[in-house]
């Protein structure tokens, strides 16, 4: 894999045919590149798990204070917010970046690779920015610095939100976007729009894209405990086998998508990620635990899938003589385990797309496919309510097939640092245009 210490100059050809305003965003991003790269490498080498972003939040807050922002800390445990008032009256814009890393042991050979350890679910684990949040923070800090230097020209106000626990809260805790909302992140600042961005392996470095409407799926996390009756493995008729029962639930649930949902109109997914039961080869256990996720782009399909999953679990268990405890949320009932569709407002999407074209050139801006991954980002805009837009920045090196590249969350996830000036320029231009300084 190409060493990321050699930063490709992917922006050198991006602004050749664009106007002076776009060249300005390009030039600013290039001038900030040494700082943004250094920030990204520092944050990558020192990652923090969800709701544990202590070092990260101190790093971010220090930079924002240096830029002259009014800084609040401690929101949703470790969240950081910086606000800046422009020199002219105008709209209010919120820009969000996520801060947490994943319980993943890095398998990429970098001079600044993470060697960090943390505790997750009672186990000591490696910690890695395997989803690119280090780049999100670094690029967003670059935008914050650029806007602070152009404060007099800004018509309106901007709030930078550095959010903890986007990857999900530890069991029994609150966090992330819903807790930031609950603790009043927008109490004194009501944004007219919310922007966010995400680096992705399925786009090549140099490319960026925004999709109007549903960009990322809704997500709901479920937990099912199947209760049977323990017996010796030699006499299973004396017990009720929760392993067989749980297996039947898993297989029967596959018909929800394949036979009950109109996937010709919208995609949906029901995935079981954990099947945990038993301790010895010749003992039928008394319970099995199942964890999984439901993803959808249509609200009625989402509700149908969750309702059907509960019906299947209850009736299959009853057919085996077993019982269940099912934590299957209703959409919106548990903001810490359910996220709505990440919906890009069409009118605002058109404005942001135009900004991306100005910053990068039309040949580098695409309409990306829908992504079945999910985000708690839309909870911010919905809480105001305010329209939001979430766009994507490619990170896979030139010459490598993005579809075959290690994906986000992989221990081999690799971010070509040529993406840093692309994302910085794109978000900066979108912000400048929204605040009347583009």
C-alpha positions, 0 to 999 in steps of 0.5 A: 500500500502506498505510504501516506507520508507522501501526500499526493497533490490531487488539488493541483489540477482541480481549479484550472477551469473554475472561478476566482472564488473556487481558486480561493478555496483551493488556495486556502486548503493548500496553505492549510495542508501542513497543519491539517496533515499534522493534526490528522496524524496526531489524532490518528496516533492517539485515538479515543473510544466513544464517550472517552474522548478526553485527550481528543476533546482537549486537543480540539478545544485548544485549537478552537480557542487559538482561532478565537472561537467562543468554546464550550466543553463537556457537552455530552461528556466530551463534546466541544462546541466553538462559535464565531460571529461574522462581521455582518448579519446573516444566517446561522450555520452548524458544521459537525465533525465526529471524534471517536475511534473504534475498538479495532487493532490497526493493521496498516504500516504507518509511522503514525499508526495507533498503538493505543489500547482501551477497554470495550465490553470488559475487554482490552482492545486495540483502538484505531480511527478505522472510520476516518474521524481523525480526518474529519476533525483535522479538515474541520479544524482547517475550515474553522481556522480559515473562517476565523481569518475571514470573520469580517467578511462573513454574513452570519454566524457559524458553530463547529460541533465536535461530537463524541460517540458517533460510533455508539455509546457503551452499554448503559450510557448515553452519548453522541448527537442525542445527548448533545441535543438533550444537553442543549447544544442548540439552546442559544444557537438555532442553526438555519442549516447543518453540514457534515462530511464523511470520508469513504473508501468507495470513492477515489481520492480527489472525488467528492459527492452529495446525494439529494434525499436519503444518503445513508440508511436508518439503523435500529439495533436489536437484542433478543435473549432466547430462554430454553431449558438446560440439559445434557447434550446426550438427552436433548429431549429433556430440555428446550434447546435455545441454540436450535431455537435461535438458529431458527429465528435467524433463518426465519428472519431472512424472509423479512427482506426476501419475501415481505419488503418491496426491495424493488423500491428501496433497499433494506437489511436485517443482519445478525452480528452476534450469536452467543450461547453455550459453554461446552460441547455436550451441554444444551445451554439455557439461553442464547443471546442475539444482537443485530441491526435493521437498515432501511431507507423507507420509514414504512419498510423500517417499521414493517421489518422491526414488527415482523422481526418481533413476531418471528422471534416470539412465534418461532420461540413458542413453536420450540417451547422457548421464550424470549426477551426482545429489545427491538425498538420502535423507530425513534423510541431509543435515540441511542440505538436508533437513527433516522435516515440521513436525509439531505434536503434537496434545495440545500443539497443543490446549493452544496453541490454547486459549492463543491463544483466551485471548489473542486471542478465539476469532473471531481463531483459525483452523485454517490450511491446510497450507503447502507451505513448509518449516522446519528448526524441527522438527529442534530438537524431534526432537533431544531428543526433545520435542513441538513446536508451530509457529503462524502469525500473519497480516500482510496489511492489512485490506481486502486479499485475503491470497491475492493479497498478495505472499507471503513471500520476495517483494521486495514482502512487506509486514508490517502492524505490527498483527501485532506485538501479536497474535504477542506476545500469542499466544506470551506467553499460550502460554508463561505457560500452559505455565509455570503463570503464565497 
